[in-house]
Amino acid sequence: MSVFYDKFLRHNEGQGLKANSTHYCPGCGHGLAHKFLAEAIEELGIQDNTILISPVGCSVFAYYYFDVGNSQAAHGRAAAVALGHKLSNPEATVISYQGDGDLASIGLAETVSAAQLGAPITVIFINNAIYGMTGGQMAPTTLMGQQTATSPDGRSLFNGLPMRMAELIAGLDGPIYVERVALFDAKNRRLAKKAIKKAVQNQVENRGYSFVEVLSECPTHLKMSPEETEKWVKECMVPIFPLGVKKDLHPEPWFIKAEPSFDPAKMLKVIGASSEAPVRNCESFPAHINPLDISLKLAGSGGDGAQTAAMLIAKAAINEGFDATHIPSYGPESRGGTSYADVHVAKDEVLNPASPQPDVLIAFNAPSLSKFGPTVKKGGTIIYDSSIVKDVPAGLDPSVKLVGVPFTEIAVDLGKAVVKNIVALGALQAATGIFPKETLMTAVRQMLKDKCALIPLNEQAYAWGIKAAEELAK
């Protein structure tokens, strides 16, 4: 079959008998499922347009067999990867091929979210009631009483009941087609082939999300012969997982995305940006701090304004024509919890947005100074709120410059404690000379363009931060 490679390179570089054998155990249902999927791809004429997503599990090596586009997904994440492919390339036929441990356990959230979204991807779900590749552990679909590596006395109520994925998916509003099929005899194999093709065709026609659950044999972990395993699936699995169509809708094609627009004026409007070129104040990159890439960390309690200050630094750098990134990290509380941000300002391109060893630390409270102070590079700068931090912790590198400015005290004197982060920006400018004075204030004015009444207060806070830091330097 043309959809399969002429020889499989997994074993011995595809020499001899190994060139035409898969890694599946004798009697495993994956082989038949692969055959039916390959036939569907060939009959629909979509081989060059198909992307197969295979995650961790027995199907992990599917890319050695299917001569289509292939992506390998992390354990449980195949549905998310499939959506990424489909949304970025709507014309592609994207098939997520997953086992029960992968899809119904670690990947359950991704599975349900993708199904409810309803985007036309095709999911082939192999249910053999066991974790096959990783050692025969209990899966979400393991039957009651079934012995596994992690339920040696048999699955009990303490382990929960088997999960019926086809029924669960069919109960969501997003999917249009859900069916459960089996492979234990000729009749059911014909139905399985038909169901898999229909699930793929629904996607080709842009009709919606399709899900086919395949009851599959695993002779290895059942410790049975292939014939005995087929009988076990028929007699033990089918009563728990009834076969048949669970949902079958036939909506009109809808997933036809408009061509993306690259019109600059339209894009600027979408992101709320201005077409006016910013005024640039820097004559050159502030290489006195770092020749190519300046890393900063701003840290404090939630509500201190560290994230806003970090965003303003990044915007100011972009205004000056540099590359910049801002990566926020929030605590669980919006107010009072821990909060820090990593910022990079690069001459050409930021290669790593994290700041594990910053050139500059701005600390709004004592815990932030204690935690991140020792990570500042030798010769770096720490700017902290001296109205909050009364004692500088031991263990800071002696080459690090310490600048204590009373952010909060200045802000309160001005009438608004919330502008202490703007005081901190003024202190940053004076202590490091990272940008000319006007650069950061321009970013502040841009942020407040719809709240112009607040600009004078912020200008005062910024000026006082500069003044306080300059006085310390005298």
Sequence and secondary structure as in RCSB ss.txt:
>XXXX:A:sequence
MSVFYDKFLRHNEGQGLKANSTHYCPGCGHGLAHKFLAEAIEELGIQDNTILISPVGCSVFAYYYFDVGNSQAAH
GRAAAVALGHKLSNPEATVISYQGDGDLASIGLAETVSAAQLGAPITVIFINNAIYGMTGGQMAPTTLMGQQTAT
SPDGRSLFNGLPMRMAELIAGLDGPIYVERVALFDAKNRRLAKKAIKKAVQNQVENRGYSFVEVLSECPTHLKMS
PEETEKWVKECMVPIFPLGVKKDLHPEPWFIKAEPSFDPAKMLKVIGASSEAPVRNCESFPAHINPLDISLKLAG
SGGDGAQTAAMLIAKAAINEGFDATHIPSYGPESRGGTSYADVHVAKDEVLNPASPQPDVLIAFNAPSLSKFGPT
VKKGGTIIYDSSIVKDVPAGLDPSVKLVGVPFTEIAVDLGKAVVKNIVALGALQAATGIFPKETLMTAVRQMLKD
KCALIPLNEQAYAWGIKAAEELAK
>XXXX:A:secstr
 TTB SS  TTGGG GGGGG  SS TT THHHHHHHHHHHHHHTT GGGEEEEE SSGGGGGGGTB SEEEE  T
T HHHHHHHHHHH TTSEEEEEEEHHIIIIITHHHHHHHHHH  S EEEEEE SS TTTTS   TT  BT  BTT
BTT B GGG     HHHHHHTSSS SEEEEEE SSHHHHHHHHHHHHHHHHHHHTT   EEEEEE   HHHHTS 
HHHHHHHIIIIIHHHS  EEEEE               HHHHHHHTT  SS      SS  TTT SSEEEEEEEE
ETTS HHHHHHHHHHHHHHTT EEEEEEEE S SSSSEEEEEEEEESS  S    SS SEEEESSHHHHHHHGGG
S TT EEEEETTT  S  TT  TTSEEEEE HHHHHHHHT GGGHHHHHHHHHHHHH  S HHHHHHHHHHHTTT
 GGGHHHHHHHHHHHHHHHHHHH 
